[in-house]
Amino acid sequence: MAPANTDRPDPGLLAALGAIVGPKWVRSHLTERRPFEADGLPTHASVPMAVVLPSSREQVIAVLKLLAERNVPWVARGAGTGLSGGALAGGNAVLIPLTRMNRILSIDPVRQRAVIEPGVVNARLSDAAAPFGLQYAPDPSSQTACTIGGNVAENAGGPHCLKYGTTTNHVVALEAVLPDGSLARLGSPHGEPWGPDLVGLFVGSEGMFGIALEITVRLVPLPTTIRTLLADFATVRDATEAVGSIVAAGIVPAALEMMDQACIAAVEASIYAAGYPTDAAAVLLVELDGATASVEAEAALVHELLRAHRARGVRSAETATDRARLWQGRKKAFGAMGRVAPDLVVQDAVVPRSSLPSILETIGTIGRKYRLTVCNVFHAGDGNLHPNICYDRRDSALADRVARASAEIMEACVAAGGSITGEHGVGADKIDYMPMIFDSTSLAMMCDVRRVFDPANRANPNKVIPIHACREWREPQ
Amino acid sequence: MTGTRGGFEALDPCVHCGFCLPACPTYLATGDENDSPRGRIHLIRALERGEIQPTDRALVEHLDACLGCRGCEPVCPSGVGYGRGLEAARVRLAAAGRLPLEVRAILAVFARAWLLRPALLLARWFRATGFPDRLSGHSPIQFLLGMLASTTAGPSGSTPKPAPATRGRVALFRGCVMDGLFGHVHEATRRTLAANGYEIVEVDGQTCCGALHDHAGDRAGAAALAEANLRAFAGRADFLVVNSAGCGALLKDLPHLIPSDAARALAAKVRDVTELLAAAGPRPGAPLAERVCYDAPCHLQHAQGIHREPLQVLNAIPDLEIALLPGFDRCCGSAGLYGVLHPELSRAILGEKVAAIAAATPQPSLVLTGNPGCLMQIGAGLRAAELPIGVAHPVELLDRSYRAAGYYH
């Protein structure tokens, strides 16, 4: 638990914020600020000085202008399901949740575009697009709760991003308000914009560049045929080698996910029990979609490859309900970890696919060394690992072992040629790892880009880019 | 009492994933983490640790704003016992004297039959004048009149033809509001159960179930009522049948108020009326060519885990077209005393449901739901929106179908 932030903004600021959004949408009482002290990764916590909940683009613009005039830092927040401590506001920063801006402004089934406000929940957009035979493809596991504004900030991924690409591949235009309160229109809803790809720059900027007010996304047709296979293995190595063989065979599955035994046990104990075999060392969930003929041909080949890598059993989801059940188990796995222990560290790292067999053995060794329960559930197809370490934070010696094991896992991933985050972002959690993968020149460039959008460094301060990497910090030294 | 920490331990599995957010009617209405299950768990944990005082104004406001619908429980991957944790917090708030005067007054009336009976008698008399029906509408007072008007009875007064009672002896839990305003649902319950081979036993000495008291944190008040019901019903029948989802949920959970073997034995016999009917088939009735929609009470689906049985009951009516409209499984905003204490939020939550019913094509003639609070809330909402759609308990429709089939004298 973070030390409570008992700072209160000056009453003048609160009154001015209240005049913009209405007094009942400004939270300044310490009790009401506490629930905002953490996102989906409660190992990081800091209580914001105030919380303001705007409901329209005009209100957001007015709030940012006011905060600029008064030189107050701020942090934007979606549903708070992020896993890098990215949406935390400490010190004298104001937190701006955008959950009330949740309107789907338009769906154009002919051009296959939707225009939405940032607080629209990811799954709700796909639900709204389904009657037109369309879907919004990026599907983070938290899609029933997370907002697309948050997805834009984090460049969120998800199981089906293996084939369809991450958020950045689906956002075509943005209207954003910059930290000084000015408006910027980035990208083009209809075609490729000229000049530098500013949408690409904004997506994944983790709330450092501004707030997206209107997001224009691409919708893609729902596939005509979907085949979901569940394979179980006696060893983790067999499962990971099967992953490599599927991709090496030239198949791009819609999704290719893996869960190990500890994770299977937690899911099968939950209401999302999917019928995964609990005695398996690992299961793979392989989904193929597209035209019927190609899906059938690929499914036959995948079946063969899974068997060749000693899969004990391979079954295919027979009905849409069965398929949904297999996916619910996977997508709710992270939330089911509370069954193992009250606290949880979710890691997010990427390794080259070919390193999967060895890195999982290394993670297993690190877990045993620190006597920890590590549950692995991850996007195997793109080498994006999510080791979950379950523990009880009330045991401080244990919490210390978790921190050391976490760092060691990250170092091993980087040593294997990987990266420190696949999709959760850097936020507060990974900031210290940044120098492990970026040299000082690259980090200084990031600082420079940040300064273009936010010269005063008020938008999501102290996140993502280590301050000591910035030129103005280094030069006086 | 539950556990060593009075129920707070039920919140321990929460890992803050946020998967509960979209299931929470108040979070959907306000978008504020304080009004979400995860946010409230955060507050309740701080209350348990002593970091927030039970008299804290903001704490009381946000915990009071919880409907207690428990829609967050079935979506929680870690199986957090939210309802238990909330009750633990409310017990602490009540002990600190934070129960508002109007709540204490209402609970006092419900705990005393000699006060409640005349009050409900007066309500019935007023209902019979027809004023509530004619004056119901949108304003808060008109909405209350609409709630009363929504309790109006359908045709009654027949008795089932004798049939062999082979399925066991059933004691009817009459309750308070159900007994006072929904006597017609009790009659329909008796007739449809008898037509399905159950023998009905009337039990004296029974009283209000105490759910309102329990949810408000008045555990002593709830336990006293539970004791009275335990004395009245223990050993009297094979089943204790309940046609109010809220009362059924409390009676099935009796051991948390009275941790005794007798309470466990009685709780194991409690059944919703749709469970008993579904177990019997139920016997098909005469066709009713109508389009209706079903709305699932929170305390039936979340607290008791009953999903299919009400639909099985309705499926015994040939030609009946049953729609499940968007949001049929979401709280209507009634939630015991909630509608009275938080009219603004309650009406906002109800608004979504009424809008979904209004948008349905073709329009249903009836909304069916198995809980008095929901019947009154949805009924008043439909009246406020000037929609020509009634409300009824599912057994009332089965009863109509049985009457048409000639099962009754």
Boltz contact constraints between the chains, C-beta under 6 A:
constraints:
  - contact:
      token1: [A, 29]
      token2: [B, 58]
      max_distance: 6.0
  - contact:
      token1: [A, 31]
      token2: [B, 52]
      max_distance: 6.0
  - contact:
      token1: [A, 31]
      token2: [B, 56]
      max_distance: 6.0
  - contact:
      token1: [A, 31]
      token2: [B, 58]
      max_distance: 6.0
  - contact:
      token1: [A, 31]
      token2: [B, 59]
      max_distance: 6.0
  - contact:
      token1: [A, 32]
      token2: [B, 34]
      max_distance: 6.0
  - contact:
      token1: [A, 32]
      token2: [B, 58]
      max_distance: 6.0
  - contact:
      token1: [A, 35]
      token2: [B, 33]
      max_distance: 6.0
  - contact:
      token1: [A, 35]
      token2: [B, 34]
      max_distance: 6.0
  - contact:
      token1: [A, 35]
      token2: [B, 39]
      max_distance: 6.0
  - contact:
      token1: [A, 35]
      token2: [B, 42]
      max_distance: 6.0
  - contact:
      token1: [A, 36]
      token2: [B, 33]
      max_distance: 6.0
  - contact:
      token1: [A, 40]
      token2: [B, 16]
      max_distance: 6.0
  - contact:
      token1: [A, 40]
      token2: [B, 17]
      max_distance: 6.0
  - contact:
      token1: [A, 40]
      token2: [B, 18]
      max_distance: 6.0
  - contact:
      token1: [A, 42]
      token2: [B, 16]
      max_distance: 6.0
  - contact:
      token1: [A, 79]
      token2: [B, 18]
      max_distance: 6.0
  - contact:
      token1: [A, 79]
      token2: [B, 21]
      max_distance: 6.0
  - contact:
      token1: [A, 81]
      token2: [B, 18]
      max_distance: 6.0
  - contact:
      token1: [A, 99]
      token2: [B, 31]
      max_distance: 6.0
  - contact:
      token1: [A, 100]
      token2: [B, 31]
      max_distance: 6.0
  - contact:
      token1: [A, 144]
      token2: [B, 22]
      max_distance: 6.0
  - contact:
      token1: [A, 145]
      token2: [B, 18]
      max_distance: 6.0
  - contact:
      token1: [A, 145]
      token2: [B, 19]
      max_distance: 6.0
  - contact:
      token1: [A, 145]
      token2: [B, 21]
      max_distance: 6.0
  - contact:
      token1: [A, 145]
      token2: [B, 22]
      max_distance: 6.0
  - contact:
      token1: [A, 270]
      token2: [B, 77]
      max_distance: 6.0
  - contact:
      token1: [A, 272]
      token2: [B, 77]
      max_distance: 6.0
  - contact:
      token1: [A, 332]
      token2: [B, 77]
      max_distance: 6.0
  - contact:
      token1: [A, 334]
      token2: [B, 17]
      max_distance: 6.0
  - contact:
      token1: [A, 335]
      token2: [B, 17]
      max_distance: 6.0
  - contact:
      token1: [A, 335]
      token2: [B, 19]
      max_distance: 6.0
  - contact:
      token1: [A, 335]
      token2: [B, 77]
      max_distance: 6.0
  - contact:
      token1: [A, 335]
      token2: [B, 78]
      max_distance: 6.0
  - contact:
      token1: [A, 336]
      token2: [B, 77]
      max_distance: 6.0
  - contact:
      token1: [A, 336]
      token2: [B, 78]
      max_distance: 6.0
  - contact:
      token1: [A, 337]
      token2: [B, 15]
      max_distance: 6.0
  - contact:
      token1: [A, 338]
      token2: [B, 13]
      max_distance: 6.0
  - contact:
      token1: [A, 338]
      token2: [B, 15]
      max_distance: 6.0
  - contact:
      token1: [A, 338]
      token2: [B, 78]
      max_distance: 6.0
  - contact:
      token1: [A, 339]
      token2: [B, 78]
      max_distance: 6.0
  - contact:
      token1: [A, 342]
      token2: [B, 12]
      max_distance: 6.0
  - contact:
      token1: [A, 344]
      token2: [B, 15]
      max_distance: 6.0
